[in-house]
Amino acid sequence: MEEIKVSPDYNWFRSTVPLKRIIVDDDDSKVWSLYDAGPKSIRCPIVFLPPVSGTAEVFFQQVLALTGWGYRVISLQYPIYWDLMEFCDGFRKLLDHLQLDKIHLFGASLGGFLAQKFAEYTHKSPRVHSLVLCNSFSDTSIFNQTWTANSFWMMPAFLLKKIVLGNFAKGPVDPKMADAIDFMVDRLETLSQSELASRLTLNCQNSYVEPHKIKEVAVTIIDVFDQSALSLEAKEEMYKLYPNARRAHLKTGGNFPYLCRSAEVNLYIQIHLRQFHGTRYAAIDPSMVSAEELEVQGSHLSSKQDSEEQ
């Protein structure tokens, strides 16, 4: 397996999808970086939010696959926000700037927590039509770091990176997972001290999701059965919070299944989005639906048969 950074898919993504930078706050230093691919006529795209260590590039395999099927996909990288309300307000302004009334959100780890908080923040005038939560959590207290959340801002970059790397898988992993970890370490190296410190602050400051505010939102929970940074208790808490959520389990995939198990993750995203086909909240070009539907159903059946055989 080639290293992700030099893989043809990643190079194709970098050469065909432009990175945009957008400022929506009064503070010019708060820059949103994003990849916006697929048909611009779609007004309810799927938007991807990365984990603490991630940049907008970490979802390149989802961008390539889903746009190939006719979906509009936006992959984001957040500016430096130190407070959840400040993040939610900035994200709302970004959606206003992009003229998007409602979106589907895919969030990985911290991205999933921020997706839930944004859905909660906008519940009176909903902006989130559905959520796909990958290896995510609903309460920051699971990290036992709430007492240090206020001191991340003054820690040096090397120490912050050490904290993040401490959550990466240790011990033997398969080659694809090893490549995914290498790629995420490489992405981590591109983040500045304040970017990392602000994300860790959001990840650890005392906060939890209020599910009664977002009970109308369709949810799919994607998680892995092997080693990841999330405890079993955190996963169980998510199931309790969203009893009606669809559950998508991967036998393996570690912290970054969207990189090392991208075909399976993409399939689960397609199945999640399929429930909105034919409505005004469809994230796909209507002319692409029939072909995509058939392919998804075929893949779903074959993956089901495979799992039954195993």
LUMDO-597668 format. One record per residue (C-alpha): z, y, x; residue in three letters; residue number from 1. Coordinates in nm, 4 decimals. Each point is the difference from the previous one (the first is absolute). Layout:
N
ATOM         z         y         x  rest   nr
ATOM         Z         Y         X   ALA  NUM
...
END
This chain:
310
ATOM         z         y         x  rest   nr
ATOM    0.0000    0.0000    0.0000   MET    1
ATOM   -0.1021    0.3366    0.1414   GLU    2
ATOM    0.2591    0.2689    0.0257   GLU    3
ATOM   -0.0215    0.2143   -0.3161   ILE    4
ATOM   -0.0642    0.3255    0.1861   LYS    5
ATOM   -0.3238   -0.1292    0.1521   VAL    6
ATOM   -0.1077   -0.2089   -0.3001   SER    7
ATOM   -0.3401    0.0754   -0.1608   PRO    8
ATOM    0.1674    0.0657   -0.3388   ASP    9
ATOM    0.2341    0.2640    0.1403   TYR   10
ATOM   -0.2784    0.1689    0.1955   ASN   11
ATOM   -0.2236   -0.0038   -0.3071   TRP   12
ATOM    0.2807    0.1585   -0.2029   PHE   13
ATOM    0.0601    0.2727    0.2612   ARG   14
ATOM   -0.3697    0.0806    0.0266   SER   15
ATOM   -0.0784    0.0070   -0.3754   THR   16
ATOM    0.3086    0.1386   -0.1771   VAL   17
ATOM    0.0892    0.3573    0.1011   PRO   18
ATOM    0.3636    0.1011    0.0505   LEU   19
ATOM    0.0822    0.3110   -0.2043   LYS   20
ATOM    0.2886    0.2365    0.0637   ARG   21
ATOM    0.1413    0.2014   -0.2901   ILE   22
ATOM    0.2786    0.2607   -0.0177   ILE   23
ATOM    0.1527    0.0609   -0.3454   VAL   24
ATOM    0.3350    0.1571    0.0936   ASP   25
ATOM    0.0722    0.3562    0.1098   ASP   26
ATOM    0.1024   -0.1489    0.3347   ASP   27
ATOM   -0.3208   -0.0499    0.2036   ASP   28
ATOM    0.1627   -0.2705    0.2112   SER   29
ATOM    0.0147   -0.2396   -0.2991   LYS   30
ATOM   -0.3360   -0.1744    0.0268   VAL   31
ATOM   -0.0999   -0.2966   -0.2172   TRP   32
ATOM   -0.2465   -0.2319    0.1745   SER   33
ATOM   -0.2056   -0.2246   -0.2232   LEU   34
ATOM   -0.3014   -0.2264   -0.0330   TYR   35
ATOM   -0.1716    0.0361   -0.3375   ASP   36
ATOM   -0.2686   -0.2650   -0.0513   ALA   37
ATOM   -0.1953   -0.1336   -0.2960   GLY   38
ATOM   -0.1528    0.1743   -0.3051   PRO   39
ATOM    0.1381    0.3536   -0.0433   LYS   40
ATOM   -0.0767   -0.0204   -0.3739   SER   41
ATOM    0.3089   -0.2242   -0.0356   ILE   42
ATOM    0.2911    0.2163   -0.1128   ARG   43
ATOM    0.2773   -0.2627    0.0280   CYS   44
ATOM   -0.0360   -0.1535    0.3490   PRO   45
ATOM    0.2397   -0.2282    0.1827   ILE   46
ATOM    0.1995    0.1890    0.2636   VAL   47
ATOM    0.1669   -0.1741    0.2971   PHE   48
ATOM    0.3289    0.1176    0.1551   LEU   49
ATOM    0.0934   -0.1406    0.3449   PRO   50
ATOM    0.3339   -0.1266    0.1376   PRO   51
ATOM    0.2149    0.1920    0.2518   VAL   52
ATOM   -0.2089   -0.1184    0.2966   SER   53
ATOM   -0.3387    0.0324   -0.1712   GLY   54
ATOM   -0.2832    0.2502   -0.0112   THR   55
ATOM   -0.2837    0.0297   -0.2534   ALA   56
ATOM   -0.2040   -0.2475    0.2111   GLU   57
ATOM    0.2296   -0.2979   -0.0641   VAL   58
ATOM   -0.1691   -0.0633   -0.3365   PHE   59
ATOM   -0.3542   -0.0025    0.1415   PHE   60
ATOM   -0.0629   -0.3569   -0.1194   GLN   61
ATOM    0.0940    0.0963   -0.3569   GLN   62
ATOM   -0.2211    0.3106    0.0178   VAL   63
ATOM   -0.3017   -0.2009    0.1209   LEU   64
ATOM    0.0418   -0.2901   -0.2426   ALA   65
ATOM    0.0854    0.1959   -0.3142   LEU   66
ATOM   -0.2654    0.2692    0.0456   THR   67
ATOM   -0.2507   -0.2822    0.0508   GLY   68
ATOM    0.0915   -0.1123   -0.3516   TRP   69
ATOM   -0.0469    0.3464   -0.1465   GLY   70
ATOM    0.3586    0.1284    0.0038   TYR   71
ATOM    0.1033    0.3477    0.1100   ARG   72
ATOM    0.2706   -0.0327    0.2647   VAL   73
ATOM    0.2105    0.2681    0.1695   ILE   74
ATOM    0.2184   -0.0871    0.2998   SER   75
ATOM    0.2567    0.2653    0.0917   LEU   76
ATOM    0.2172    0.1103    0.2849   GLN   77
ATOM    0.2870    0.2297   -0.0920   TYR   78
ATOM    0.0927    0.3302    0.1595   PRO   79
ATOM    0.3526    0.0571    0.1288   ILE   80
ATOM    0.2316    0.0078   -0.3010   TYR   81
ATOM    0.3764   -0.0367    0.0437   TRP   82
ATOM    0.0919   -0.0309   -0.3640   ASP   83
ATOM   -0.1239   -0.2251   -0.2843   LEU   84
ATOM   -0.0400    0.2865   -0.2494   MET   85
ATOM   -0.1959    0.1975    0.2593   GLU   86
ATOM   -0.2280   -0.3021    0.0544   PHE   87
ATOM   -0.0532   -0.0477   -0.3750   CYS   88
ATOM   -0.0794    0.3681   -0.0496   ASP   89
ATOM   -0.2475   -0.0032    0.2909   GLY   90
ATOM   -0.1669   -0.3184   -0.1274   PHE   91
ATOM   -0.0367    0.1499   -0.3485   ARG   92
ATOM   -0.1682    0.3064    0.1534   LYS   93
ATOM   -0.2338   -0.2285    0.1950   LEU   94
ATOM   -0.1051   -0.1815   -0.3197   LEU   95
ATOM   -0.0563    0.3387   -0.1664   ASP   96
ATOM   -0.2149    0.1046    0.2965   HIS   97
ATOM   -0.2025   -0.3238   -0.0252   LEU   98
ATOM   -0.0246    0.0541   -0.3801   GLN   99
ATOM    0.1545   -0.3383   -0.0768   LEU  100
ATOM    0.2051   -0.0127   -0.3198   ASP  101
ATOM    0.1154   -0.3609    0.0379   LYS  102
ATOM   -0.0146   -0.2583    0.2763   ILE  103
ATOM    0.0867   -0.3587    0.0820   HIS  104
ATOM    0.2361   -0.0201    0.2993   LEU  105
ATOM    0.0253   -0.2740    0.2629   PHE  106
ATOM    0.3028    0.0485    0.2226   GLY  107
ATOM    0.1132   -0.2087    0.2968   ALA  108
ATOM    0.3717    0.0046    0.0861   SER  109
ATOM    0.0957    0.3731    0.0166   LEU  110
ATOM   -0.3357    0.0740   -0.1677   GLY  111
ATOM    0.1056   -0.2182   -0.2933   GLY  112
ATOM    0.3349    0.1775   -0.0293   PHE  113
ATOM   -0.1747    0.3406    0.0051   LEU  114
ATOM   -0.2496   -0.1251   -0.2620   ALA  115
ATOM    0.2880   -0.0946   -0.2337   GLN  116
ATOM    0.1790    0.3321    0.0606   LYS  117
ATOM   -0.3210    0.1933   -0.0716   PHE  118
ATOM   -0.0535   -0.1946   -0.3249   ALA  119
ATOM    0.3615    0.0814   -0.0917   GLU  120
ATOM   -0.0374    0.3670    0.1031   TYR  121
ATOM   -0.3088    0.0458   -0.2219   THR  122
ATOM    0.1186   -0.2168   -0.2936   HIS  123
ATOM    0.0033    0.2900   -0.2492   LYS  124
ATOM   -0.3631    0.0786    0.0793   SER  125
ATOM   -0.1131   -0.3336    0.1453   PRO  126
ATOM   -0.2272   -0.0030    0.3040   ARG  127
ATOM    0.0411   -0.3690    0.0901   VAL  128
ATOM   -0.1789   -0.2502   -0.2234   HIS  129
ATOM    0.0983   -0.3127    0.1923   SER  130
ATOM    0.1805   -0.1178    0.3144   LEU  131
ATOM   -0.0676   -0.2739    0.2545   VAL  132
ATOM    0.3120   -0.0364    0.2162   LEU  133
ATOM   -0.0401   -0.1977    0.3227   CYS  134
ATOM    0.3129   -0.1080    0.1919   ASN  135
ATOM    0.1725    0.2935   -0.1624   SER  136
ATOM    0.3520    0.0939   -0.1109   PHE  137
ATOM    0.1690    0.2093   -0.2693   SER  138
ATOM    0.3237    0.1089    0.1678   ASP  139
ATOM    0.0328    0.1417    0.3530   THR  140
ATOM    0.3569   -0.1269    0.0371   SER  141
ATOM   -0.1401   -0.3457    0.0925   ILE  142
ATOM   -0.0631    0.1320    0.3533   PHE  143
ATOM    0.3647    0.0982    0.0548   ASN  144
ATOM   -0.1285    0.3155    0.1708   GLN  145
ATOM    0.0851    0.2668   -0.2577   THR  146
ATOM    0.2725    0.1343    0.2311   TRP  147
ATOM   -0.2533    0.0582    0.2830   THR  148
ATOM   -0.2756    0.1426   -0.2223   ALA  149
ATOM    0.1077    0.3569    0.0761   ASN  150
ATOM   -0.0157   -0.0484    0.3772   SER  151
ATOM   -0.3508   -0.1455    0.0458   PHE  152
ATOM   -0.1415    0.3519    0.0442   TRP  153
ATOM    0.1762    0.0425    0.3358   MET  154
ATOM   -0.0681   -0.3454    0.1468   MET  155
ATOM   -0.2664   -0.0258    0.2743   PRO  156
ATOM   -0.3303   -0.1684   -0.0884   ALA  157
ATOM    0.0621   -0.3101    0.2159   PHE  158
ATOM    0.3245   -0.0724   -0.1871   LEU  159
ATOM   -0.1671    0.0413   -0.3402   LEU  160
ATOM   -0.2784   -0.2376    0.1063   LYS  161
ATOM    0.2615   -0.2490    0.1143   LYS  162
ATOM    0.1644    0.0144   -0.3459   ILE  163
ATOM   -0.3350   -0.0658   -0.1713   VAL  164
ATOM   -0.1041   -0.2753    0.2419   LEU  165
ATOM    0.3324   -0.1734   -0.0634   GLY  166
ATOM   -0.1318   -0.0882   -0.3483   ASN  167
ATOM   -0.3222   -0.1576    0.1296   PHE  168
ATOM   -0.0224   -0.3803    0.0071   ALA  169
ATOM    0.1470   -0.1746    0.2994   LYS  170
ATOM   -0.0815   -0.3488    0.1227   GLY  171
ATOM   -0.3257   -0.1925   -0.0372   PRO  172
ATOM   -0.2521    0.1163   -0.2601   VAL  173
ATOM   -0.3588   -0.1034   -0.0665   ASP  174
ATOM   -0.2823    0.1884    0.1809   PRO  175
ATOM   -0.0946    0.2160   -0.3002   LYS  176
ATOM    0.3595    0.1096   -0.0491   MET  177
ATOM    0.0314    0.0725    0.3738   ALA  178
ATOM   -0.3125    0.2182   -0.0195   ASP  179
ATOM    0.1432    0.1825   -0.3031   ALA  180
ATOM    0.3254    0.0716    0.1865   ILE  181
ATOM   -0.1954    0.1242    0.3060   ASP  182
ATOM   -0.2048    0.2301   -0.2236   PHE  183
ATOM    0.3114    0.1394   -0.1708   MET  184
ATOM    0.1685    0.0588    0.3381   VAL  185
ATOM   -0.3136    0.1885    0.1052   ASP  186
ATOM    0.0161    0.2096   -0.3218   ARG  187
ATOM    0.3714    0.0641    0.0595   LEU  188
ATOM   -0.0834    0.1423    0.3439   GLU  189
ATOM   -0.2202    0.2670   -0.1642   THR  190
ATOM    0.2881    0.1426   -0.2063   LEU  191
ATOM    0.1943    0.3008    0.1291   SER  192
ATOM    0.3802    0.0184    0.0184   GLN  193
ATOM    0.0226    0.2133   -0.3148   SER  194
ATOM   -0.2428   -0.2228   -0.1953   GLU  195
ATOM    0.2090   -0.3063    0.0806   LEU  196
ATOM    0.3339    0.1726   -0.0518   ALA  197
ATOM   -0.1030    0.1384   -0.3394   SER  198
ATOM   -0.1268   -0.3389   -0.1202   ARG  199
ATOM    0.3175   -0.1755    0.1113   LEU  200
ATOM    0.2002    0.2710   -0.1763   THR  201
ATOM   -0.1921   -0.0627   -0.3267   LEU  202
ATOM    0.0416   -0.3754    0.0549   ASN  203
ATOM    0.3767    0.0190    0.0464   CYS  204
ATOM    0.1379    0.3032   -0.1849   GLN  205
ATOM    0.2166   -0.1088   -0.2910   ASN  206
ATOM   -0.2314   -0.0584   -0.2974   SER  207
ATOM   -0.1034   -0.2621   -0.2528   TYR  208
ATOM   -0.2667   -0.0434   -0.2674   VAL  209
ATOM    0.0896    0.0591   -0.3671   GLU  210
ATOM   -0.2136   -0.2661   -0.1727   PRO  211
ATOM    0.0516    0.1267   -0.3576   HIS  212
ATOM   -0.2149    0.3033    0.0913   LYS  213
ATOM   -0.2989   -0.2108    0.0991   ILE  214
ATOM    0.0201   -0.2934   -0.2403   LYS  215
ATOM   -0.3446    0.0823   -0.1458   GLU  216
ATOM   -0.1700   -0.0437    0.3392   VAL  217
ATOM   -0.1805   -0.3313    0.0681   ALA  218
ATOM    0.1413   -0.1568    0.3185   VAL  219
ATOM   -0.1101   -0.2761    0.2374   THR  220
ATOM    0.2434   -0.1054    0.2736   ILE  221
ATOM   -0.1532   -0.1560    0.3128   ILE  222
ATOM    0.2359   -0.1639    0.2444   ASP  223
ATOM    0.0066   -0.2640    0.2715   VAL  224
ATOM    0.2062   -0.3165    0.0343   PHE  225
ATOM    0.0262    0.0132    0.3795   ASP  226
ATOM    0.1915    0.2376    0.2261   GLN  227
ATOM   -0.0232    0.3692   -0.0877   SER  228
ATOM    0.2248    0.3039    0.0321   ALA  229
ATOM    0.1107   -0.0420   -0.3633   LEU  230
ATOM    0.3000   -0.2116   -0.0912   SER  231
ATOM   -0.0095   -0.2521   -0.2833   LEU  232
ATOM    0.2478    0.2214   -0.1888   GLU  233
ATOM   -0.2413    0.2958    0.0154   ALA  234
ATOM   -0.2805   -0.2166   -0.1421   LYS  235
ATOM    0.2248   -0.1351   -0.2767   GLU  236
ATOM    0.1010    0.3567   -0.0870   GLU  237
ATOM   -0.3676    0.0922   -0.0447   MET  238
ATOM   -0.0559   -0.2948   -0.2359   TYR  239
ATOM    0.3039    0.1059   -0.2055   LYS  240
ATOM   -0.1187    0.3613   -0.0125   LEU  241
ATOM   -0.3470   -0.0988   -0.1232   TYR  242
ATOM    0.0499   -0.3136   -0.2119   PRO  243
ATOM   -0.3499    0.0293   -0.1499   ASN  244
ATOM   -0.1781    0.0574    0.3317   ALA  245
ATOM   -0.2714   -0.2351    0.1155   ARG  246
ATOM    0.1125   -0.1803    0.3143   ARG  247
ATOM   -0.2371   -0.0839    0.2828   ALA  248
ATOM    0.1495   -0.2155    0.2734   HIS  249
ATOM   -0.1467   -0.0693    0.3430   LEU  250
ATOM    0.1292   -0.3005    0.1939   LYS  251
ATOM   -0.0341    0.1947    0.3240   THR  252
ATOM   -0.0960    0.3507    0.1015   GLY  253
ATOM    0.3090    0.1574    0.1547   GLY  254
ATOM    0.0440    0.3760   -0.0323   ASN  255
ATOM   -0.3714    0.0828   -0.0077   PHE  256
ATOM   -0.1846   -0.2417   -0.2317   PRO  257
ATOM   -0.2623    0.2671   -0.0814   TYR  258
ATOM   -0.1158   -0.0360    0.3625   LEU  259
ATOM    0.0445   -0.3697    0.0754   CYS  260
ATOM   -0.0500   -0.1460   -0.3506   ARG  261
ATOM   -0.2405    0.2643   -0.1255   SER  262
ATOM   -0.2216   -0.2335   -0.2074   ALA  263
ATOM    0.2998   -0.1171   -0.2060   GLU  264
ATOM    0.1470    0.3491   -0.0355   VAL  265
ATOM   -0.3391    0.1401   -0.1045   ASN  266
ATOM   -0.0313   -0.2739   -0.2606   LEU  267
ATOM    0.3425    0.0842   -0.1467   TYR  268
ATOM   -0.0925    0.3712   -0.0112   ILE  269
ATOM   -0.3247   -0.0843   -0.1840   GLN  270
ATOM    0.1876   -0.2167   -0.2509   ILE  271
ATOM    0.2494    0.2840   -0.0556   HIS  272
ATOM   -0.2737    0.2608   -0.0533   LEU  273
ATOM   -0.2095   -0.2227   -0.2238   ARG  274
ATOM    0.2359    0.0599   -0.2952   GLN  275
ATOM   -0.1249    0.3622   -0.0105   PHE  276
ATOM   -0.3735   -0.0762   -0.0026   HIS  277
ATOM   -0.1741    0.1621   -0.2932   GLY  278
ATOM    0.2721    0.2648   -0.0427   THR  279
ATOM    0.0051    0.3605    0.1205   ARG  280
ATOM    0.2420   -0.1148    0.2709   TYR  281
ATOM   -0.2431   -0.2434    0.1621   ALA  282
ATOM   -0.0126    0.0447    0.3792   ALA  283
ATOM   -0.3458   -0.1627    0.0171   ILE  284
ATOM   -0.3547    0.1156   -0.0648   ASP  285
ATOM   -0.0798   -0.1487   -0.3478   PRO  286
ATOM   -0.3403   -0.1256    0.1201   SER  287
ATOM    0.1759   -0.2223    0.2568   MET  288
ATOM    0.2402   -0.1696   -0.2394   VAL  289
ATOM   -0.1853   -0.3143   -0.1039   SER  290
ATOM   -0.0894   -0.1145    0.3526   ALA  291
ATOM    0.3482    0.0805    0.1304   GLU  292
ATOM    0.1706   -0.1766   -0.2931   GLU  293
ATOM   -0.1906   -0.3198    0.0613   LEU  294
ATOM    0.0774    0.0022    0.3712   GLU  295
ATOM    0.3714    0.0657   -0.0521   VAL  296
ATOM    0.0299   -0.2746   -0.2583   GLN  297
ATOM   -0.1819   -0.2405    0.2320   GLY  298
ATOM    0.2234    0.0871    0.2965   SER  299
ATOM    0.3125   -0.0146   -0.2158   HIS  300
ATOM   -0.0871   -0.3474   -0.1242   LEU  301
ATOM   -0.0817   -0.1323    0.3466   SER  302
ATOM    0.3197    0.1469    0.1529   SER  303
ATOM    0.1980   -0.1565   -0.2878   LYS  304
ATOM   -0.1618   -0.3377    0.0655   GLN  305
ATOM    0.0704    0.0350    0.3738   ASP  306
ATOM    0.3690    0.0726   -0.0619   SER  307
ATOM    0.0240   -0.2954   -0.2401   GLU  308
ATOM   -0.1583   -0.2303    0.2580   GLU  309
ATOM    0.2498    0.1155    0.2608   GLN  310
END
